């Protein structure tokens, strides 16, 4: 049975080829993104293609929340930065540092007049994000896995940070998929995968991302004698808008092929193999697809590439590991809408 990590890569590749199940749309796909409290397996960012093309003016690297605060609020004409920008809620000296970072990246006009730092918009930041979809991957959704997953997706639905929440699982071939029989919230959609193709077993409901969300902090464990109260707090719509944009920016930069950054493609046993429509990492020493966690220098099978491999020149300049990184980077660039 292949690990959940490999199933996650298959889900990302399918979403890149076939999103949305209810009709085609332009989208970016990334993995392992979210907030400090919650990380989603797969994130699909549905985009306005024309606006996304204008987003390229700001470069391929993400804009963090501080940079977004500056470039989105920069004035059209020169102005002292403290007059031009809204109060950030933290000391202005950190805003000055962000302004200099933006200047170094060439995405903001900056000058000093009468010993005052002035800023001016260079490019208008486009409204390129249309919707954000969260997908939780559970290839083997048995009763115990479903019980553990239910609490997570209930929190996702209550917070409504994503427009849709899905659960992706492996198809069993039963007349009624077991995932449909589990006590999942009705707002959550269910995708069943067979090889590299997916079918919708249950369509999700759209969540109200513009309304305040409910962040569940603690809930009763259940049982006859458990009379404890649930603890929760409200998430402000403005916080949700900023967090959604920050997630989209990270997805724009990383994509889902960034797994090579946390694995060791410079190992002589590391390979990429085509399996159906997906190119997956493969370990020749183990004879199977490896997980990102086990593919590290602590792996007992790790062997660095021989120096001679890195001296052969084209087409593997720098060694096969460097070539794998370049290949994944080219594919990530090509798949941008």
C-alpha positions as CSV (number, residue, x, y, z in Angstrom):
1,X,0.0,0.0,0.0
2,X,1.5,3.4,-1.0
3,X,2.1,6.0,1.7
4,X,-0.3,8.9,2.2
5,X,2.4,11.2,0.9
6,X,2.3,9.6,-2.5
7,X,-1.5,9.7,-2.5
8,X,-1.2,13.4,-1.7
9,X,1.0,14.0,-4.8
10,X,-1.5,12.1,-7.0
11,X,-4.3,14.3,-5.7
12,X,-2.3,17.4,-6.5
13,X,-1.6,16.2,-10.0
14,X,-5.3,15.4,-10.6
15,X,-6.4,18.8,-9.3
16,X,-3.8,20.4,-11.6
17,X,-5.3,18.6,-14.6
18,X,-9.0,18.4,-13.9
19,X,-10.1,21.1,-11.4
20,X,-13.0,21.9,-10.8
21,X,-15.1,18.7,-10.7
22,X,-18.1,20.8,-11.6
23,X,-16.4,22.5,-14.5
24,X,-13.0,23.7,-15.7
25,X,-11.4,26.8,-14.1
26,X,-7.9,28.2,-13.8
27,X,-6.2,27.2,-10.6
28,X,-3.0,26.9,-8.7
29,X,-2.3,23.8,-6.7
30,X,-0.1,23.6,-3.6
31,X,0.3,21.3,-0.6
32,X,0.9,21.5,3.1
33,X,-0.3,25.1,3.6
34,X,-2.6,26.8,6.1
35,X,-2.4,28.6,9.4
36,X,-0.4,28.2,12.6
37,X,-3.2,26.0,14.0
38,X,-4.2,24.1,10.9
39,X,-2.4,22.8,7.8
40,X,-4.2,21.4,4.8
41,X,-2.9,18.5,2.7
42,X,-3.8,20.1,-0.6
43,X,-4.8,23.7,-1.4
44,X,-6.4,24.7,-4.7
45,X,-6.5,28.4,-5.4
46,X,-9.0,29.3,-8.1
47,X,-7.7,32.4,-9.9
48,X,-8.6,35.1,-12.4
49,X,-6.1,34.3,-15.2
50,X,-5.8,37.9,-16.4
51,X,-5.3,39.2,-12.9
52,X,-2.8,36.4,-12.2
53,X,-0.8,37.5,-15.2
54,X,-0.6,41.0,-13.7
55,X,0.5,39.5,-10.4
56,X,3.8,38.4,-12.2
57,X,4.9,42.1,-12.0
58,X,5.7,41.5,-8.4
59,X,8.0,38.5,-9.1
60,X,7.8,34.8,-8.5
61,X,8.5,35.0,-4.8
62,X,5.6,35.3,-2.4
63,X,4.6,38.5,-0.7
64,X,4.4,38.0,3.0
65,X,1.8,39.8,5.1
66,X,4.1,42.8,5.8
67,X,4.9,43.2,2.1
68,X,1.2,42.9,1.2
69,X,0.4,45.6,3.7
70,X,2.8,48.0,2.0
71,X,2.3,47.3,-1.7
72,X,-1.5,47.1,-1.5
73,X,-1.8,50.5,0.4
74,X,1.0,52.4,-1.3
75,X,-0.3,55.7,-2.8
76,X,-0.3,56.7,-6.4
77,X,1.7,59.9,-5.6
78,X,4.7,60.4,-3.4
79,X,3.8,60.6,0.3
80,X,5.4,60.1,3.7
81,X,5.0,56.5,4.5
82,X,3.2,57.1,7.9
83,X,0.6,59.3,6.2
84,X,0.2,56.9,3.2
85,X,-0.1,53.5,5.0
86,X,-2.7,52.4,7.5
87,X,-1.6,51.9,11.1
88,X,-0.1,48.4,11.0
89,X,-0.7,47.7,14.7
90,X,3.0,47.2,15.4
91,X,6.0,49.7,15.6
92,X,6.6,51.8,12.4
93,X,10.3,50.8,12.4
94,X,9.3,47.4,11.2
95,X,7.3,49.0,8.4
96,X,10.5,50.9,7.3
97,X,12.3,47.6,7.1
98,X,9.5,46.2,4.9
99,X,9.6,49.2,2.7
100,X,13.3,48.7,2.1
101,X,12.7,45.0,1.3
102,X,10.1,46.0,-1.2
103,X,12.5,48.6,-2.7
104,X,15.2,45.9,-3.0
105,X,12.8,43.6,-4.9
106,X,11.8,46.5,-7.2
107,X,8.1,46.4,-6.4
108,X,7.8,49.8,-4.7
109,X,9.2,53.3,-5.5
110,X,11.1,54.7,-2.5
111,X,12.9,58.0,-1.9
112,X,13.9,60.3,1.0
113,X,13.0,64.0,1.1
114,X,13.8,66.3,4.0
115,X,14.9,63.3,5.9
116,X,11.5,61.7,5.5
117,X,11.0,58.3,3.8
118,X,8.4,58.6,1.0
119,X,6.8,55.8,-1.0
120,X,4.8,55.6,-4.2
121,X,3.0,52.7,-5.9
122,X,4.9,51.1,-8.7
123,X,2.3,48.5,-9.7
124,X,-1.3,48.0,-8.6
125,X,-1.7,44.8,-6.8
126,X,-4.4,42.8,-8.6
127,X,-7.4,41.0,-7.1
128,X,-6.3,37.6,-8.5
129,X,-7.7,35.1,-6.0
130,X,-11.3,34.0,-6.6
131,X,-11.7,31.0,-4.3
132,X,-9.6,28.8,-2.0
133,X,-10.4,25.1,-1.7
134,X,-9.0,22.8,1.1
135,X,-8.6,19.1,0.5
136,X,-7.8,16.6,3.2
137,X,-6.2,13.4,1.9
138,X,-7.0,10.1,3.6
139,X,-6.4,7.2,1.2
140,X,-7.6,4.6,3.7
141,X,-10.7,6.1,5.4
142,X,-11.5,3.4,7.9
143,X,-13.6,4.1,11.0
144,X,-10.8,5.2,13.2
145,X,-9.3,7.5,10.5
146,X,-12.7,9.0,9.9
147,X,-13.2,9.7,13.6
148,X,-9.9,11.5,13.8
149,X,-10.6,13.4,10.6
150,X,-14.1,14.4,11.5
151,X,-13.0,16.8,14.2
152,X,-10.5,18.5,11.8
153,X,-13.0,19.1,9.0
154,X,-15.7,20.3,11.5
155,X,-13.2,23.0,12.6
156,X,-12.6,23.9,8.9
157,X,-16.3,24.3,8.3
158,X,-16.8,26.4,11.4
159,X,-13.9,28.7,10.6
160,X,-14.9,29.0,6.9
161,X,-11.4,30.1,5.9
162,X,-11.7,28.1,2.7
163,X,-14.6,28.4,0.3
164,X,-14.9,24.6,0.0
165,X,-13.7,21.7,2.1
166,X,-13.2,18.2,0.5
167,X,-12.0,14.8,1.7
168,X,-10.1,12.7,-0.9
169,X,-9.9,9.0,-0.4
170,X,-9.2,5.8,-2.4
171,X,-12.2,4.2,-4.1
172,X,-13.1,0.8,-2.8
173,X,-15.4,-0.3,-5.6
174,X,-18.3,-0.9,-3.2
175,X,-21.8,0.0,-4.4
176,X,-21.8,2.7,-1.7
177,X,-18.4,4.1,-0.8
178,X,-17.7,3.7,2.9
179,X,-16.7,7.4,3.1
180,X,-20.3,8.3,2.5
181,X,-21.3,6.3,5.6
182,X,-19.0,8.1,7.9
183,X,-20.3,10.9,10.1
184,X,-18.7,13.8,8.1
185,X,-20.3,17.2,8.1
186,X,-22.7,17.6,5.2
187,X,-20.8,20.7,4.1
188,X,-17.7,18.6,3.2
189,X,-17.3,17.1,-0.3
190,X,-15.9,13.6,-0.9
191,X,-13.7,12.6,-3.8
192,X,-12.9,9.0,-4.5
193,X,-9.7,8.1,-6.4
194,X,-9.0,5.2,-8.6
195,X,-5.5,5.3,-10.0
196,X,-5.1,8.9,-11.3
197,X,-8.8,9.7,-11.8
198,X,-11.4,10.9,-9.3
199,X,-15.1,10.9,-9.0
200,X,-17.3,13.1,-6.8
201,X,-19.1,11.0,-4.3
202,X,-20.6,14.0,-2.5
203,X,-20.5,17.7,-3.5
204,X,-19.6,20.2,-0.8
205,X,-21.5,23.3,0.2
206,X,-19.9,26.7,-0.3
207,X,-18.9,28.3,2.9
208,X,-19.4,32.0,3.8
209,X,-15.8,33.3,3.8
210,X,-16.9,36.9,4.2
211,X,-18.7,36.3,7.5
212,X,-17.1,35.9,10.9
213,X,-15.8,32.4,11.5
214,X,-15.9,30.3,14.6
215,X,-12.5,29.0,15.8
216,X,-13.1,25.9,18.0
217,X,-10.5,25.9,20.7
218,X,-11.7,23.0,22.8
219,X,-14.7,20.7,22.8
220,X,-16.0,18.0,25.2
221,X,-14.5,14.6,24.8
222,X,-18.0,13.0,25.1
223,X,-19.2,10.3,27.4
224,X,-21.8,9.9,30.1
225,X,-20.2,12.1,32.7
226,X,-18.6,14.7,30.5
227,X,-20.4,18.0,31.1
228,X,-17.5,20.3,30.1
229,X,-18.3,23.2,27.8
230,X,-16.8,23.9,24.4
231,X,-14.4,26.8,24.1
232,X,-14.4,28.9,21.0
233,X,-13.7,32.4,19.6
234,X,-14.7,34.4,16.6
235,X,-12.4,35.0,13.7
236,X,-12.8,38.5,12.2
237,X,-13.6,38.7,8.5
238,X,-10.7,41.1,7.9
239,X,-8.3,38.5,9.5
240,X,-9.7,35.8,7.2
241,X,-9.2,38.0,4.1
242,X,-5.6,38.7,5.0
243,X,-4.9,35.1,5.9
244,X,-6.5,33.8,2.6
245,X,-4.3,36.1,0.6
246,X,-1.2,35.1,2.5
247,X,-2.0,31.4,1.8
248,X,-2.6,32.1,-1.9
249,X,0.8,34.0,-2.1
250,X,2.5,31.0,-0.6
251,X,0.8,28.7,-3.0
252,X,1.8,30.9,-5.9
253,X,5.5,30.6,-4.8
254,X,5.7,27.0,-3.8
255,X,3.3,24.9,-5.9
256,X,3.1,21.3,-4.9
257,X,6.3,20.0,-6.5
258,X,8.4,21.7,-3.8
259,X,8.7,18.3,-2.0
260,X,12.2,18.1,-3.5
261,X,13.2,21.0,-1.2
262,X,12.6,18.7,1.9
263,X,13.9,15.5,0.3
264,X,17.4,14.5,-0.9
265,X,17.4,14.3,-4.7
266,X,21.2,14.4,-4.5
267,X,21.2,10.8,-3.2
268,X,22.3,8.3,-5.8
269,X,19.2,6.2,-5.1
270,X,16.7,9.1,-5.7
271,X,14.7,8.9,-8.9
272,X,11.6,10.3,-10.6
273,X,9.3,7.8,-12.2
274,X,6.2,8.3,-14.3
275,X,3.2,6.4,-12.9
276,X,0.2,7.1,-15.0
277,X,-0.1,10.9,-15.4
278,X,2.0,11.6,-12.3
279,X,5.8,11.9,-11.9
280,X,6.6,10.5,-8.4
281,X,9.8,10.3,-6.3
282,X,11.1,6.7,-6.1
283,X,13.9,5.2,-4.0
284,X,16.0,2.6,-5.9
285,X,17.4,1.3,-2.6
286,X,14.0,0.6,-1.1
287,X,12.4,-0.3,-4.4
288,X,9.3,1.9,-3.8
289,X,8.1,5.4,-3.4
290,X,9.5,6.9,-0.3
291,X,8.0,9.5,2.0
292,X,9.3,13.0,2.5
293,X,10.0,12.2,6.2
294,X,12.2,9.1,5.6
295,X,14.0,10.7,2.6
296,X,16.6,12.6,4.5
297,X,20.2,12.4,5.5
298,X,19.2,10.3,8.5
299,X,18.1,7.6,6.1
300,X,20.4,4.5,6.5
301,X,20.3,4.1,2.7
302,X,21.4,7.6,1.9
303,X,24.5,7.8,-0.4
304,X,25.6,11.2,-1.8
305,X,26.1,11.4,-5.6
306,X,29.7,10.5,-6.6
307,X,31.6,13.7,-7.5
308,X,32.2,12.4,-11.0
309,X,28.4,12.5,-11.7
310,X,28.5,16.3,-11.3
311,X,31.3,16.7,-13.9
312,X,29.6,15.1,-16.9
313,X,28.1,18.3,-18.2
314,X,24.9,18.5,-20.2
315,X,22.2,17.3,-19.8
316,X,22.8,16.8,-16.1
317,X,25.0,19.7,-15.2
318,X,25.6,19.7,-11.5
319,X,24.5,16.1,-11.2
320,X,21.2,14.2,-11.4
321,X,19.9,15.8,-8.2
322,X,20.3,19.3,-9.6
323,X,18.7,18.1,-12.8
324,X,15.7,16.8,-10.9
325,X,15.3,20.1,-9.1
326,X,15.4,22.0,-12.4
327,X,12.9,19.6,-14.0
328,X,10.4,20.1,-11.2
329,X,10.9,23.8,-11.3
330,X,10.2,24.0,-15.0
331,X,7.1,21.9,-14.6
332,X,5.9,24.2,-11.8
333,X,6.4,27.2,-14.1
334,X,4.7,25.6,-17.0
335,X,1.6,24.7,-15.0
336,X,0.9,28.3,-13.9
337,X,-2.3,29.4,-15.6
